Amino acid sequence: LSRDFSQLLNDANDYNIIIQAGKEPELKEFKAHSNVLCARSSYFKNILRNKPVENENEAIVIKTDISPNICLVIL
């Protein structure tokens, strides 16, 4: 199970969240899975709980002023 979970963390093909971290020109995008984010972080769980899904086939975009380097550590 832990190996499968680890694979999910590294699989950028089947994501439903895009996190845009930082500000231009340092803006960076991270692709993620909402289930993983919610399970591992109360911060993202609260954000996603209040974020309406506009289209099931499109990824939810979360914009944050957190620096890309810190966001990478969090993920």
PQR file with spaces between the fields and no chain letter, atoms N, CA, C, O and H, PARSE charges and radii, in Angstrom:
ATOM       1  N    LEU     1       0.820   -1.195    0.000 -0.4000 1.5000
ATOM       2  CA   LEU     1       0.000    0.000    0.000 -0.0000 2.0000
ATOM       3  C    LEU     1       0.866    1.261    0.000  0.5500 1.7000
ATOM       4  O    LEU     1       0.588    2.207   -0.737 -0.5500 1.4000
ATOM       5  N    SER     2       1.905    1.273    0.819 -0.4000 1.5000
ATOM       6  CA   SER     2       2.756    2.464    0.868 -0.0000 2.0000
ATOM       7  C    SER     2       3.480    2.682   -0.456  0.5500 1.7000
ATOM       8  O    SER     2       3.716    3.824   -0.851 -0.5500 1.4000
ATOM       9  H    SER     2       2.131    0.505    1.418  0.4000 1.0000
ATOM      10  N    ARG     3       3.831    1.606   -1.138 -0.4000 1.5000
ATOM      11  CA   ARG     3       4.483    1.729   -2.444 -0.0000 2.0000
ATOM      12  C    ARG     3       3.508    2.318   -3.468  0.5500 1.7000
ATOM      13  O    ARG     3       3.884    3.168   -4.274 -0.5500 1.4000
ATOM      14  H    ARG     3       3.639    0.679   -0.817  0.4000 1.0000
ATOM      15  N    ASP     4       2.254    1.857   -3.427 -0.4000 1.5000
ATOM      16  CA   ASP     4       1.233    2.388   -4.331 -0.0000 2.0000
ATOM      17  C    ASP     4       0.977    3.866   -4.049  0.5500 1.7000
ATOM      18  O    ASP     4       0.801    4.661   -4.973 -0.5500 1.4000
ATOM      19  H    ASP     4       1.949    1.166   -2.772  0.4000 1.0000
ATOM      20  N    PHE     5       0.958    4.224   -2.782 -0.4000 1.5000
ATOM      21  CA   PHE     5       0.751    5.608   -2.393 -0.0000 2.0000
ATOM      22  C    PHE     5       1.914    6.472   -2.875  0.5500 1.7000
ATOM      23  O    PHE     5       1.716    7.598   -3.333 -0.5500 1.4000
ATOM      24  H    PHE     5       1.101    3.579   -2.031  0.4000 1.0000
ATOM      25  N    SER     6       3.114    5.939   -2.767 -0.4000 1.5000
ATOM      26  CA   SER     6       4.299    6.646   -3.234 -0.0000 2.0000
ATOM      27  C    SER     6       4.243    6.854   -4.746  0.5500 1.7000
ATOM      28  O    SER     6       4.623    7.914   -5.244 -0.5500 1.4000
ATOM      29  H    SER     6       3.275    5.025   -2.395  0.4000 1.0000
ATOM      30  N    GLN     7       3.776    5.853   -5.466 -0.4000 1.5000
ATOM      31  CA   GLN     7       3.622    5.979   -6.918 -0.0000 2.0000
ATOM      32  C    GLN     7       2.635    7.079   -7.251  0.5500 1.7000
ATOM      33  O    GLN     7       2.856    7.853   -8.183 -0.5500 1.4000
ATOM      34  H    GLN     7       3.468    4.992   -5.061  0.4000 1.0000
ATOM      35  N    LEU     8       1.556    7.155   -6.505 -0.4000 1.5000
ATOM      36  CA   LEU     8       0.545    8.175   -6.722 -0.0000 2.0000
ATOM      37  C    LEU     8       1.138    9.570   -6.546  0.5500 1.7000
ATOM      38  O    LEU     8       0.805   10.484   -7.301 -0.5500 1.4000
ATOM      39  H    LEU     8       1.376    6.526   -5.749  0.4000 1.0000
ATOM      40  N    LEU     9       2.000    9.739   -5.572 -0.4000 1.5000
ATOM      41  CA   LEU     9       2.639   11.032   -5.342 -0.0000 2.0000
ATOM      42  C    LEU     9       3.503   11.459   -6.515  0.5500 1.7000
ATOM      43  O    LEU     9       3.622   12.652   -6.797 -0.5500 1.4000
ATOM      44  H    LEU     9       2.271    8.997   -4.958  0.4000 1.0000
ATOM      45  N    ASN    10       4.105   10.500   -7.199 -0.4000 1.5000
ATOM      46  CA   ASN    10       5.018   10.806   -8.295 -0.0000 2.0000
ATOM      47  C    ASN    10       4.365   10.754   -9.667  0.5500 1.7000
ATOM      48  O    ASN    10       5.031   11.020  -10.668 -0.5500 1.4000
ATOM      49  H    ASN    10       4.008    9.531   -6.970  0.4000 1.0000
ATOM      50  N    ASP    11       3.084   10.419   -9.743 -0.4000 1.5000
ATOM      51  CA   ASP    11       2.379   10.304  -11.017 -0.0000 2.0000
ATOM      52  C    ASP    11       1.733   11.636  -11.368  0.5500 1.7000
ATOM      53  O    ASP    11       0.735   12.023  -10.759 -0.5500 1.4000
ATOM      54  H    ASP    11       2.544   10.203   -8.930  0.4000 1.0000
ATOM      55  N    ALA    12       2.292   12.333  -12.339 -0.4000 1.5000
ATOM      56  CA   ALA    12       1.762   13.641  -12.732 -0.0000 2.0000
ATOM      57  C    ALA    12       0.701   13.531  -13.821  0.5500 1.7000
ATOM      58  O    ALA    12       0.190   14.552  -14.281 -0.5500 1.4000
ATOM      59  H    ALA    12       3.103   12.018  -12.833  0.4000 1.0000
ATOM      60  N    ASN    13       0.362   12.328  -14.240 -0.4000 1.5000
ATOM      61  CA   ASN    13      -0.595   12.164  -15.330 -0.0000 2.0000
ATOM      62  C    ASN    13      -2.040   12.181  -14.867  0.5500 1.7000
ATOM      63  O    ASN    13      -2.912   12.606  -15.624 -0.5500 1.4000
ATOM      64  H    ASN    13       0.777   11.499  -13.867  0.4000 1.0000
ATOM      65  N    ASP    14      -2.320   11.743  -13.677 -0.4000 1.5000
ATOM      66  CA   ASP    14      -3.698   11.586  -13.220 -0.0000 2.0000
ATOM      67  C    ASP    14      -3.983   12.526  -12.053  0.5500 1.7000
ATOM      68  O    ASP    14      -4.384   12.082  -10.977 -0.5500 1.4000
ATOM      69  H    ASP    14      -1.611   11.397  -13.062  0.4000 1.0000
ATOM      70  N    TYR    15      -3.779   13.813  -12.262 -0.4000 1.5000
ATOM      71  CA   TYR    15      -3.942   14.804  -11.202 -0.0000 2.0000
ATOM      72  C    TYR    15      -5.285   15.516  -11.347  0.5500 1.7000
ATOM      73  O    TYR    15      -5.876   15.520  -12.427 -0.5500 1.4000
ATOM      74  H    TYR    15      -3.453   14.174  -13.136  0.4000 1.0000
ATOM      75  N    ASN    16      -5.758   16.107  -10.276 -0.4000 1.5000
ATOM      76  CA   ASN    16      -6.971   16.918  -10.363 -0.0000 2.0000
ATOM      77  C    ASN    16      -6.814   18.269   -9.658  0.5500 1.7000
ATOM      78  O    ASN    16      -7.785   19.007   -9.488 -0.5500 1.4000
ATOM      79  H    ASN    16      -5.278   16.104   -9.399  0.4000 1.0000
ATOM      80  N    ILE    17      -5.584   18.581   -9.254 -0.4000 1.5000
ATOM      81  CA   ILE    17      -5.277   19.852   -8.607 -0.0000 2.0000
ATOM      82  C    ILE    17      -4.027   20.438   -9.249  0.5500 1.7000
ATOM      83  O    ILE    17      -3.060   19.722   -9.510 -0.5500 1.4000
ATOM      84  H    ILE    17      -4.795   17.982   -9.393  0.4000 1.0000
ATOM      85  N    ILE    18      -4.053   21.742   -9.502 -0.4000 1.5000
ATOM      86  CA   ILE    18      -2.857   22.464   -9.921 -0.0000 2.0000
ATOM      87  C    ILE    18      -2.630   23.552   -8.876  0.5500 1.7000
ATOM      88  O    ILE    18      -3.494   24.398   -8.648 -0.5500 1.4000
ATOM      89  H    ILE    18      -4.839   22.323   -9.291  0.4000 1.0000
ATOM      90  N    ILE    19      -1.471   23.520   -8.254 -0.4000 1.5000
ATOM      91  CA   ILE    19      -1.123   24.537   -7.264 -0.0000 2.0000
ATOM      92  C    ILE    19      -0.170   25.513   -7.938  0.5500 1.7000
ATOM      93  O    ILE    19       0.901   25.123   -8.403 -0.5500 1.4000
ATOM      94  H    ILE    19      -0.769   22.833   -8.440  0.4000 1.0000
ATOM      95  N    GLN    20      -0.562   26.779   -7.990 -0.4000 1.5000
ATOM      96  CA   GLN    20       0.295   27.820   -8.536 -0.0000 2.0000
ATOM      97  C    GLN    20       0.938   28.534   -7.357  0.5500 1.7000
ATOM      98  O    GLN    20       0.270   29.239   -6.601 -0.5500 1.4000
ATOM      99  H    GLN    20      -1.433   27.095   -7.613  0.4000 1.0000
ATOM     100  N    ALA    21       2.233   28.343   -7.212 -0.4000 1.5000
ATOM     101  CA   ALA    21       2.960   28.892   -6.065 -0.0000 2.0000
ATOM     102  C    ALA    21       3.867   30.034   -6.500  0.5500 1.7000
ATOM     103  O    ALA    21       4.477   29.993   -7.568 -0.5500 1.4000
ATOM     104  H    ALA    21       2.776   27.770   -7.826  0.4000 1.0000
ATOM     105  N    GLY    22       3.941   31.050   -5.653 -0.4000 1.5000
ATOM     106  CA   GLY    22       4.813   32.181   -5.927 -0.0000 2.0000
ATOM     107  C    GLY    22       4.140   33.237   -6.778  0.5500 1.7000
ATOM     108  O    GLY    22       2.932   33.201   -7.011 -0.5500 1.4000
ATOM     109  H    GLY    22       3.445   31.083   -4.786  0.4000 1.0000
ATOM     110  N    LYS    23       4.943   34.169   -7.233 -0.4000 1.5000
ATOM     111  CA   LYS    23       4.475   35.270   -8.074 -0.0000 2.0000
ATOM     112  C    LYS    23       5.370   35.353   -9.299  0.5500 1.7000
ATOM     113  O    LYS    23       6.517   34.908   -9.280 -0.5500 1.4000
ATOM     114  H    LYS    23       5.925   34.198   -7.044  0.4000 1.0000
ATOM     115  N    GLU    24       4.825   35.931  -10.370 -0.4000 1.5000
ATOM     116  CA   GLU    24       5.623   36.132  -11.584 -0.0000 2.0000
ATOM     117  C    GLU    24       6.857   36.945  -11.240  0.5500 1.7000
ATOM     118  O    GLU    24       6.739   37.857  -10.421 -0.5500 1.4000
ATOM     119  H    GLU    24       3.893   36.292  -10.386  0.4000 1.0000
ATOM     120  N    PRO    25       7.976   36.701  -11.773 -0.5600 1.5000
ATOM     121  CA   PRO    25       8.326   35.708  -12.791  0.2800 2.0000
ATOM     122  C    PRO    25       8.723   34.352  -12.202  0.5500 1.7000
ATOM     123  O    PRO    25       9.152   33.459  -12.933 -0.5500 1.4000
ATOM     124  N    GLU    26       8.583   34.201  -10.889 -0.4000 1.5000
ATOM     125  CA   GLU    26       8.987   32.963  -10.207 -0.0000 2.0000
ATOM     126  C    GLU    26       7.834   31.983  -10.031  0.5500 1.7000
ATOM     127  O    GLU    26       7.978   30.996   -9.309 -0.5500 1.4000
ATOM     128  H    GLU    26       8.235   34.926  -10.295  0.4000 1.0000
ATOM     129  N    LEU    27       6.696   32.229  -10.670 -0.4000 1.5000
ATOM     130  CA   LEU    27       5.519   31.375  -10.535 -0.0000 2.0000
ATOM     131  C    LEU    27       5.821   29.960  -11.021  0.5500 1.7000
ATOM     132  O    LEU    27       6.409   29.767  -12.085 -0.5500 1.4000
ATOM     133  H    LEU    27       6.579   33.031  -11.256  0.4000 1.0000
ATOM     134  N    LYS    28       5.410   28.977  -10.228 -0.4000 1.5000
ATOM     135  CA   LYS    28       5.624   27.582  -10.585 -0.0000 2.0000
ATOM     136  C    LYS    28       4.339   26.808  -10.351  0.5500 1.7000
ATOM     137  O    LYS    28       3.597   27.099   -9.413 -0.5500 1.4000
ATOM     138  H    LYS    28       4.931   29.134   -9.364  0.4000 1.0000
ATOM     139  N    GLU    29       4.072   25.821  -11.201 -0.4000 1.5000
ATOM     140  CA   GLU    29       2.882   24.992  -11.048 -0.0000 2.0000
ATOM     141  C    GLU    29       3.263   23.591  -10.589  0.5500 1.7000
ATOM     142  O    GLU    29       4.228   22.995  -11.068 -0.5500 1.4000
ATOM     143  H    GLU    29       4.675   25.584  -11.963  0.4000 1.0000
ATOM     144  N    PHE    30       2.473   23.084   -9.643 -0.4000 1.5000
ATOM     145  CA   PHE    30       2.642   21.726   -9.143 -0.0000 2.0000
ATOM     146  C    PHE    30       1.339   20.981   -9.368  0.5500 1.7000
ATOM     147  O    PHE    30       0.266   21.486   -9.039 -0.5500 1.4000
ATOM     148  H    PHE    30       1.689   23.568   -9.253  0.4000 1.0000
ATOM     149  N    LYS    31       1.428   19.796   -9.920 -0.4000 1.5000
ATOM     150  CA   LYS    31       0.243   18.963  -10.135 -0.0000 2.0000
ATOM     151  C    LYS    31       0.129   17.997   -8.966  0.5500 1.7000
ATOM     152  O    LYS    31       1.120   17.418   -8.521 -0.5500 1.4000
ATOM     153  H    LYS    31       2.300   19.386  -10.187  0.4000 1.0000
ATOM     154  N    ALA    32      -1.099   17.831   -8.477 -0.4000 1.5000
ATOM     155  CA   ALA    32      -1.289   17.012   -7.283 -0.0000 2.0000
ATOM     156  C    ALA    32      -2.640   16.308   -7.321  0.5500 1.7000
ATOM     157  O    ALA    32      -3.464   16.553   -8.201 -0.5500 1.4000
ATOM     158  H    ALA    32      -1.904   18.301   -8.839  0.4000 1.0000
ATOM     159  N    HIS    33      -2.842   15.440   -6.357 -0.4000 1.5000
ATOM     160  CA   HIS    33      -4.078   14.675   -6.202 -0.0000 2.0000
ATOM     161  C    HIS    33      -4.801   15.184   -4.958  0.5500 1.7000
ATOM     162  O    HIS    33      -4.213   15.245   -3.879 -0.5500 1.4000
ATOM     163  H    HIS    33      -2.173   15.241   -5.642  0.4000 1.0000
ATOM     164  N    SER    34      -6.062   15.547   -5.105 -0.4000 1.5000
ATOM     165  CA   SER    34      -6.803   16.121   -3.978 -0.0000 2.0000
ATOM     166  C    SER    34      -6.887   15.164   -2.794  0.5500 1.7000
ATOM     167  O    SER    34      -6.794   15.599   -1.646 -0.5500 1.4000
ATOM     168  H    SER    34      -6.540   15.498   -5.982  0.4000 1.0000
ATOM     169  N    ASN    35      -7.058   13.880   -3.050 -0.4000 1.5000
ATOM     170  CA   ASN    35      -7.154   12.917   -1.946 -0.0000 2.0000
ATOM     171  C    ASN    35      -5.870   12.878   -1.130  0.5500 1.7000
ATOM     172  O    ASN    35      -5.912   12.796    0.098 -0.5500 1.4000
ATOM     173  H    ASN    35      -7.133   13.527   -3.983  0.4000 1.0000
ATOM     174  N    VAL    36      -4.737   12.936   -1.807 -0.4000 1.5000
ATOM     175  CA   VAL    36      -3.447   12.914   -1.112 -0.0000 2.0000
ATOM     176  C    VAL    36      -3.271   14.202   -0.308  0.5500 1.7000
ATOM     177  O    VAL    36      -2.860   14.165    0.852 -0.5500 1.4000
ATOM     178  H    VAL    36      -4.703   13.002   -2.805  0.4000 1.0000
ATOM     179  N    LEU    37      -3.585   15.342   -0.932 -0.4000 1.5000
ATOM     180  CA   LEU    37      -3.450   16.620   -0.227 -0.0000 2.0000
ATOM     181  C    LEU    37      -4.323   16.673    1.020  0.5500 1.7000
ATOM     182  O    LEU    37      -3.874   17.103    2.082 -0.5500 1.4000
ATOM     183  H    LEU    37      -3.919   15.372   -1.874  0.4000 1.0000
ATOM     184  N    CYS    38      -5.571   16.235    0.889 -0.4000 1.5000
ATOM     185  CA   CYS    38      -6.501   16.268    2.030 -0.0000 2.0000
ATOM     186  C    CYS    38      -6.068   15.323    3.143  0.5500 1.7000
ATOM     187  O    CYS    38      -6.227   15.637    4.323 -0.5500 1.4000
ATOM     188  H    CYS    38      -5.936   15.885    0.027  0.4000 1.0000
ATOM     189  N    ALA    39      -5.526   14.179    2.777 -0.4000 1.5000
ATOM     190  CA   ALA    39      -5.100   13.201    3.775 -0.0000 2.0000
ATOM     191  C    ALA    39      -3.855   13.660    4.530  0.5500 1.7000
ATOM     192  O    ALA    39      -3.664   13.299    5.692 -0.5500 1.4000
ATOM     193  H    ALA    39      -5.397   13.924    1.818  0.4000 1.0000
ATOM     194  N    ARG    40      -3.012   14.450    3.877 -0.4000 1.5000
ATOM     195  CA   ARG    40      -1.738   14.820    4.476 -0.0000 2.0000
ATOM     196  C    ARG    40      -1.673   16.238    5.031  0.5500 1.7000
ATOM     197  O    ARG    40      -0.729   16.579    5.743 -0.5500 1.4000
ATOM     198  H    ARG    40      -3.167   14.743    2.933  0.4000 1.0000
ATOM     199  N    SER    41      -2.675   17.074    4.709 -0.4000 1.5000
ATOM     200  CA   SER    41      -2.558   18.473    5.098 -0.0000 2.0000
ATOM     201  C    SER    41      -3.914   19.088    5.433  0.5500 1.7000
ATOM     202  O    SER    41      -4.811   19.121    4.591 -0.5500 1.4000
ATOM     203  H    SER    41      -3.442   16.797    4.130  0.4000 1.0000
ATOM     204  N    SER    42      -4.060   19.572    6.660 -0.4000 1.5000
ATOM     205  CA   SER    42      -5.309   20.249    7.036 -0.0000 2.0000
ATOM     206  C    SER    42      -5.442   21.577    6.291  0.5500 1.7000
ATOM     207  O    SER    42      -6.556   22.030    6.030 -0.5500 1.4000
ATOM     208  H    SER    42      -3.332   19.545    7.344  0.4000 1.0000
ATOM     209  N    TYR    43      -4.324   22.198    5.950 -0.4000 1.5000
ATOM     210  CA   TYR    43      -4.340   23.444    5.174 -0.0000 2.0000
ATOM     211  C    TYR    43      -5.036   23.221    3.833  0.5500 1.7000
ATOM     212  O    TYR    43      -5.966   23.949    3.486 -0.5500 1.4000
ATOM     213  H    TYR    43      -3.418   21.831    6.162  0.4000 1.0000
ATOM     214  N    PHE    44      -4.587   22.218    3.082 -0.4000 1.5000
ATOM     215  CA   PHE    44      -5.190   21.946    1.782 -0.0000 2.0000
ATOM     216  C    PHE    44      -6.597   21.371    1.927  0.5500 1.7000
ATOM     217  O    PHE    44      -7.459   21.618    1.084 -0.5500 1.4000
ATOM     218  H    PHE    44      -3.832   21.626    3.364  0.4000 1.0000
ATOM     219  N    LYS    45      -6.829   20.614    2.981 -0.4000 1.5000
ATOM     220  CA   LYS    45      -8.167   20.063    3.215 -0.0000 2.0000
ATOM     221  C    LYS    45      -9.186   21.185    3.373  0.5500 1.7000
ATOM     222  O    LYS    45     -10.275   21.121    2.803 -0.5500 1.4000
ATOM     223  H    LYS    45      -6.129   20.413    3.666  0.4000 1.0000
ATOM     224  N    ASN    46      -8.837   22.212    4.144 -0.4000 1.5000
ATOM     225  CA   ASN    46      -9.733   23.355    4.331 -0.0000 2.0000
ATOM     226  C    ASN    46      -9.937   24.128    3.036  0.5500 1.7000
ATOM     227  O    ASN    46     -11.053   24.554    2.736 -0.5500 1.4000
ATOM     228  H    ASN    46      -7.952   22.264    4.607  0.4000 1.0000
ATOM     229  N    ILE    47      -8.881   24.312    2.277 -0.4000 1.5000
ATOM     230  CA   ILE    47      -9.002   25.018    0.996 -0.0000 2.0000
ATOM     231  C    ILE    47      -9.911   24.247    0.049  0.5500 1.7000
ATOM     232  O    ILE    47     -10.807   24.827   -0.566 -0.5500 1.4000
ATOM     233  H    ILE    47      -7.975   23.966    2.520  0.4000 1.0000
ATOM     234  N    LEU    48      -9.687   22.957   -0.069 -0.4000 1.5000
ATOM     235  CA   LEU    48     -10.447   22.155   -1.029 -0.0000 2.0000
ATOM     236  C    LEU    48     -11.892   21.959   -0.590  0.5500 1.7000
ATOM     237  O    LEU    48     -12.775   21.820   -1.437 -0.5500 1.4000
ATOM     238  H    LEU    48      -8.959   22.486    0.430  0.4000 1.0000
ATOM     239  N    ARG    49     -12.145   21.947    0.679 -0.4000 1.5000
ATOM     240  CA   ARG    49     -13.509   21.800    1.185 -0.0000 2.0000
ATOM     241  C    ARG    49     -14.360   22.995    0.750  0.5500 1.7000
ATOM     242  O    ARG    49     -15.553   22.847    0.483 -0.5500 1.4000
ATOM     243  H    ARG    49     -11.428   22.061    1.367  0.4000 1.0000
ATOM     244  N    ASN    50     -13.750   24.169    0.681 -0.4000 1.5000
ATOM     245  CA   ASN    50     -14.472   25.395    0.344 -0.0000 2.0000
ATOM     246  C    ASN    50     -14.338   25.805   -1.120  0.5500 1.7000
ATOM     247  O    ASN    50     -14.839   26.858   -1.516 -0.5500 1.4000
ATOM     248  H    ASN    50     -12.781   24.289    0.898  0.4000 1.0000
ATOM     249  N    LYS    51     -13.673   24.993   -1.916 -0.4000 1.5000
ATOM     250  CA   LYS    51     -13.449   25.319   -3.330 -0.0000 2.0000
ATOM     251  C    LYS    51     -14.494   24.609   -4.177  0.5500 1.7000
ATOM     252  O    LYS    51     -14.501   23.379   -4.231 -0.5500 1.4000
ATOM     253  H    LYS    51     -13.266   24.138   -1.594  0.4000 1.0000
ATOM     254  N    PRO    52     -15.380   25.354   -4.841 -0.5600 1.5000
ATOM     255  CA   PRO    52     -16.391   24.691   -5.669  0.2800 2.0000
ATOM     256  C    PRO    52     -15.779   24.065   -6.919  0.5500 1.7000
ATOM     257  O    PRO    52     -14.874   24.630   -7.532 -0.5500 1.4000
ATOM     258  N    VAL    53     -16.281   22.905   -7.281 -0.4000 1.5000
ATOM     259  CA   VAL    53     -15.831   22.230   -8.495 -0.0000 2.0000
ATOM     260  C    VAL    53     -16.689   22.747   -9.640  0.5500 1.7000
ATOM     261  O    VAL    53     -17.903   22.545   -9.655 -0.5500 1.4000
ATOM     262  H    VAL    53     -17.016   22.445   -6.782  0.4000 1.0000
ATOM     263  N    GLU    54     -16.051   23.417  -10.603 -0.4000 1.5000
ATOM     264  CA   GLU    54     -16.792   23.991  -11.717 -0.0000 2.0000
ATOM     265  C    GLU    54     -17.041   22.964  -12.813  0.5500 1.7000
ATOM     266  O    GLU    54     -18.110   22.951  -13.423 -0.5500 1.4000
ATOM     267  H    GLU    54     -15.064   23.580  -10.590  0.4000 1.0000
ATOM     268  N    ASN    55     -16.072   22.115  -13.061 -0.4000 1.5000
ATOM     269  CA   ASN    55     -16.189   21.113  -14.109 -0.0000 2.0000
ATOM     270  C    ASN    55     -15.410   19.885  -13.662  0.5500 1.7000
ATOM     271  O    ASN    55     -14.218   19.982  -13.373 -0.5500 1.4000
ATOM     272  H    ASN    55     -15.203   22.125  -12.565  0.4000 1.0000
ATOM     273  N    GLU    56     -16.057   18.750  -13.603 -0.4000 1.5000
ATOM     274  CA   GLU    56     -15.409   17.528  -13.109 -0.0000 2.0000
ATOM     275  C    GLU    56     -14.197   17.124  -13.935  0.5500 1.7000
ATOM     276  O    GLU    56     -13.307   16.443  -13.426 -0.5500 1.4000
ATOM     277  H    GLU    56     -17.026   18.671  -13.838  0.4000 1.0000
ATOM     278  N    ASN    57     -14.146   17.528  -15.199 -0.4000 1.5000
ATOM     279  CA   ASN    57     -13.060   17.116  -16.087 -0.0000 2.0000
ATOM     280  C    ASN    57     -11.877   18.069  -16.065  0.5500 1.7000
ATOM     281  O    ASN    57     -10.878   17.825  -16.742 -0.5500 1.4000
ATOM     282  H    ASN    57     -14.869   18.080  -15.613  0.4000 1.0000
ATOM     283  N    GLU    58     -11.969   19.143  -15.302 -0.4000 1.5000
ATOM     284  CA   GLU    58     -10.881   20.107  -15.233 -0.0000 2.0000
ATOM     285  C    GLU    58     -10.271   20.114  -13.838  0.5500 1.7000
ATOM     286  O    GLU    58     -10.955   19.878  -12.842 -0.5500 1.4000
ATOM     287  H    GLU    58     -12.780   19.341  -14.751  0.4000 1.0000
ATOM     288  N    ALA    59      -8.984   20.387  -13.788 -0.4000 1.5000
ATOM     289  CA   ALA    59      -8.290   20.450  -12.505 -0.0000 2.0000
ATOM     290  C    ALA    59      -8.675   21.725  -11.760  0.5500 1.7000
ATOM     291  O    ALA    59      -8.921   22.765  -12.371 -0.5500 1.4000
ATOM     292  H    ALA    59      -8.429   20.579  -14.598  0.4000 1.0000
ATOM     293  N    ILE    60      -8.724   21.631  -10.452 -0.4000 1.5000
ATOM     294  CA   ILE    60      -8.950   22.793   -9.593 -0.0000 2.0000
ATOM     295  C    ILE    60      -7.616   23.523   -9.456  0.5500 1.7000
ATOM     296  O    ILE    60      -6.584   22.898   -9.212 -0.5500 1.4000
ATOM     297  H    ILE    60      -8.524   20.786   -9.955  0.4000 1.0000
ATOM     298  N    VAL    61      -7.639   24.835   -9.612 -0.4000 1.5000
ATOM     299  CA   VAL    61      -6.418   25.628   -9.487 -0.0000 2.0000
ATOM     300  C    VAL    61      -6.419   26.323   -8.131  0.5500 1.7000
ATOM     301  O    VAL    61      -7.369   27.018   -7.772 -0.5500 1.4000
ATOM     302  H    VAL    61      -8.477   25.343   -9.811  0.4000 1.0000
ATOM     303  N    ILE    62      -5.345   26.122   -7.394 -0.4000 1.5000
ATOM     304  CA   ILE    62      -5.152   26.788   -6.104 -0.0000 2.0000
ATOM     305  C    ILE    62      -3.984   27.750   -6.275  0.5500 1.7000
ATOM     306  O    ILE    62      -2.889   27.339   -6.660 -0.5500 1.4000
ATOM     307  H    ILE    62      -4.573   25.557   -7.686  0.4000 1.0000
ATOM     308  N    LYS    63      -4.216   29.032   -5.989 -0.4000 1.5000
ATOM     309  CA   LYS    63      -3.157   30.032   -6.091 -0.0000 2.0000
ATOM     310  C    LYS    63      -2.684   30.384   -4.687  0.5500 1.7000
ATOM     311  O    LYS    63      -3.493   30.610   -3.787 -0.5500 1.4000
ATOM     312  H    LYS    63      -5.105   29.366   -5.676  0.4000 1.0000
ATOM     313  N    THR    64      -1.387   30.428   -4.512 -0.4000 1.5000
ATOM     314  CA   THR    64      -0.825   30.737   -3.204 -0.0000 2.0000
ATOM     315  C    THR    64       0.420   31.599   -3.355  0.5500 1.7000
ATOM     316  O    THR    64       1.135   31.502   -4.353 -0.5500 1.4000
ATOM     317  H    THR    64      -0.730   30.244   -5.243  0.4000 1.0000
ATOM     318  N    ASP    65       0.673   32.436   -2.369 -0.4000 1.5000
ATOM     319  CA   ASP    65       1.873   33.271   -2.369 -0.0000 2.0000
ATOM     320  C    ASP    65       3.067   32.556   -1.748  0.5500 1.7000
ATOM     321  O    ASP    65       4.152   33.128   -1.652 -0.5500 1.4000
ATOM     322  H    ASP    65       0.093   32.515   -1.558  0.4000 1.0000
ATOM     323  N    ILE    66       2.872   31.318   -1.328 -0.4000 1.5000
ATOM     324  CA   ILE    66       3.978   30.528   -0.777 -0.0000 2.0000
ATOM     325  C    ILE    66       5.035   30.382   -1.865  0.5500 1.7000
ATOM     326  O    ILE    66       4.701   30.140   -3.024 -0.5500 1.4000
ATOM     327  H    ILE    66       1.990   30.853   -1.405  0.4000 1.0000
ATOM     328  N    SER    67       6.294   30.527   -1.506 -0.4000 1.5000
ATOM     329  CA   SER    67       7.348   30.400   -2.509 -0.0000 2.0000
ATOM     330  C    SER    67       7.351   28.982   -3.077  0.5500 1.7000
ATOM     331  O    SER    67       7.026   28.030   -2.368 -0.5500 1.4000
ATOM     332  H    SER    67       6.566   30.724   -0.564  0.4000 1.0000
ATOM     333  N    PRO    68       7.717   28.836   -4.355 -0.5600 1.5000
ATOM     334  CA   PRO    68       7.755   27.507   -4.968  0.2800 2.0000
ATOM     335  C    PRO    68       8.631   26.512   -4.205  0.5500 1.7000
ATOM     336  O    PRO    68       8.288   25.333   -4.117 -0.5500 1.4000
ATOM     337  N    ASN    69       9.749   26.968   -3.656 -0.4000 1.5000
ATOM     338  CA   ASN    69      10.637   26.063   -2.915 -0.0000 2.0000
ATOM     339  C    ASN    69       9.966   25.530   -1.655  0.5500 1.7000
ATOM     340  O    ASN    69      10.090   24.347   -1.338 -0.5500 1.4000
ATOM     341  H    ASN    69      10.028   27.926   -3.728  0.4000 1.0000
ATOM     342  N    ILE    70       9.261   26.390   -0.940 -0.4000 1.5000
ATOM     343  CA   ILE    70       8.566   25.955    0.272 -0.0000 2.0000
ATOM     344  C    ILE    70       7.396   25.050   -0.091  0.5500 1.7000
ATOM     345  O    ILE    70       7.137   24.061    0.595 -0.5500 1.4000
ATOM     346  H    ILE    70       9.160   27.351   -1.198  0.4000 1.0000
ATOM     347  N    CYS    71       6.695   25.383   -1.158 -0.4000 1.5000
ATOM     348  CA   CYS    71       5.574   24.549   -1.608 -0.0000 2.0000
ATOM     349  C    CYS    71       6.065   23.146   -1.953  0.5500 1.7000
ATOM     350  O    CYS    71       5.403   22.158   -1.632 -0.5500 1.4000
ATOM     351  H    CYS    71       6.906   26.187   -1.714  0.4000 1.0000
ATOM     352  N    LEU    72       7.205   23.057   -2.596 -0.4000 1.5000
ATOM     353  CA   LEU    72       7.775   21.753   -2.941 -0.0000 2.0000
ATOM     354  C    LEU    72       8.082   20.941   -1.691  0.5500 1.7000
ATOM     355  O    LEU    72       7.853   19.732   -1.667 -0.5500 1.4000
ATOM     356  H    LEU    72       7.742   23.859   -2.856  0.4000 1.0000
ATOM     357  N    VAL    73       8.594   21.588   -0.659 -0.4000 1.5000
ATOM     358  CA   VAL    73       8.877   20.898    0.603 -0.0000 2.0000
ATOM     359  C    VAL    73       7.581   20.403    1.234  0.5500 1.7000
ATOM     360  O    VAL    73       7.523   19.283    1.743 -0.5500 1.4000
ATOM     361  H    VAL    73       8.780   22.570   -0.678  0.4000 1.0000
ATOM     362  N    ILE    74       6.543   21.235    1.202 -0.4000 1.5000
ATOM     363  CA   ILE    74       5.252   20.849    1.773 -0.0000 2.0000
ATOM     364  C    ILE    74       4.683   19.639    1.046  0.5500 1.7000
ATOM     365  O    ILE    74       4.168   18.710    1.667 -0.5500 1.4000
ATOM     366  H    ILE    74       6.590   22.144    0.789  0.4000 1.0000
ATOM     367  N    LEU    75       4.785   19.665   -0.268 -0.4000 1.5000
ATOM     368  CA   LEU    75       4.240   18.551   -1.049 -0.0000 2.0000
ATOM     369  C    LEU    75       5.088   17.316   -0.869  0.5500 1.7000
ATOM     370  O    LEU    75       4.789   16.272   -1.449 -0.5500 1.4000
ATOM     371  H    LEU    75       5.204   20.420   -0.773  0.4000 1.0000
